[in-house]
Amino acid sequence: MNTLGNFINGQNMASTSSEFAAVYNPATGEQTAQVSLSTVAETEHAIEVAQTAYESWKKVTPLNRSRVMFKFKELLEANKTSIAEAITSEHGKVFSDALGELTRGIEVVEFACGIPHLVKGEHSLNVGRGVDSHSLMQPLGVCAGIAPFNFPAMVPMWMFPIAIAAGNTFVLKPSEKDPTVPLMLAKLLKEAGLPDGVFNVVNGDKTSVDVLLTDERVQAVSFVGSTPIAEYIYETASKSGKRVQALGGAKNHMIVMPDADPSQVVQSLMGAAYGSAGERCMAISVAVCVGDAVADKLIGMMQNEIGQMRVGPGMGLEQEAHMGPLISKEHAAKVKSYIDSGVEQGATLVEDGRVFVCDGNENGYFIGPTLFDNVKPGMRIYDEEIFGPVLAVVRVDTYEEAVALINDHEYGNGTSIFTRDGDTARQFSEEIQVGMVGINVPIPVPMAFHSFGGWKRSLFGPLHMHGQDGVRFYTRMKAITARWPSGIRTGNEFTMPTMK
Ligand code: NAD
């Protein structure tokens, strides 16, 4: 059995822990490896190494830090097939989707290559006579990242490229469900010329996370995962005086207006609801149809499309599947129990994914695409995040009812509206209480040079990930006000200095 350990101070290190988590191939149900769940001492050691490396890394010029990022990007491109294969084999998403995930991560590396420009700060001449002011954007020190299972490459890359390029050092705690890819990234960073100790990977569970949240040497914590854990991370790390950005769960609604193009809606919705088996924080899990005619037409067309979907392993088929398995046996059982609850609570089950069996992969964690009609608030399949291939159709009579549903929901990660009316779209983008909004775009994930984050219980903390917010999160502003000796031309002053 292959045992995965840590990557500390520039090398793979076996863990001394006697606790392990099993790593599976979700398409076959076979265990492929085990990952060590690191001890408190090992996590503290990684922090210590990162603290030591910080002393010299912060002095490397931004241009030279950026050059490491350029090289890292090149290596990611050169190794993209093996990285995407590792994503598919441990997560289950189809290979082309794994490549897509990696590409979105590489885009953050590209953004981080511009770090000399991003940390330039501001300069004002003559804020008072003979007095100048400028700001410095300095690194914080050791930063920690805690990642979820659903994007083992992209989510860590939302965090560490910017943190490192800005002069910080980093300790990453990946998901214990798919730990291989972060270790591959660590190796490539070293190959790109990153000094030892600047980027470290500690595999583990709550034991390691709690050290990262409370150790006083850690200055900032970035988290992505479920809402209850995001809230815990935010509270615990804030209490220890750290900066925190903690991104949580989602329930993303798409409003379908009567004037929307039906085939465009269905094409967009299929991928947004069922891509990556619905295990995306930006997946659309609720379609809100304005008017019964819209809902009836949508359901008919969706049934047709669902009938043609290929569900299967993410690699090795002659024609690639549209959707792979779920991450684990337990998660597949949970998703099935949500479908049971939808039936019990009176929703109309139009397509039942519980009955799907993947020929040749009977032990894989597959669930077929599932479609519910007549879903209402108060039902668990509406109120809660399912994180599986289950789409709920909600029928309303007006645009206002649709907006009220979204604004009343506890999550506010992403949303979209499909309409041909610019005025409706404009009003929607202004009044909706959600962090990322799509106009005829089903999954409005901001590009690397913009920032990613939700509202309400989808994000704890003021700053979003990557883009300008990412740079602000990983730097501390210092304002310098300077007057040179020749500028002092009067005696002592005892009044508040004002512009003269
Ligand atoms: P999770 O919350 O179970 O785990 C996330 C991380 O937290 C993992 O590294 C895990 O080891 C750690 N963790 C788990 N329990 C912990 C505890 N009690 N104490 C300390 N650490 C703990 O999430 P997941 O199942 O890996 O990922 C799926 C969730 O992530 C979904 O809710 C999804 O919406 C969310 N997600 C959100 C975004 C976003 O941008 N908002 C992006 C991706 C995923």
Residues whose N, C-alpha, C, O or C-beta is under 5 A from the ligand:
A	BS01	NAD	I146 A147 P148 F149 N150 K173 P174 S175 E176 G204 D205 K206 V209 V224 G225 S226 T227 I229 L247 G248 G249 A250 C281 S458
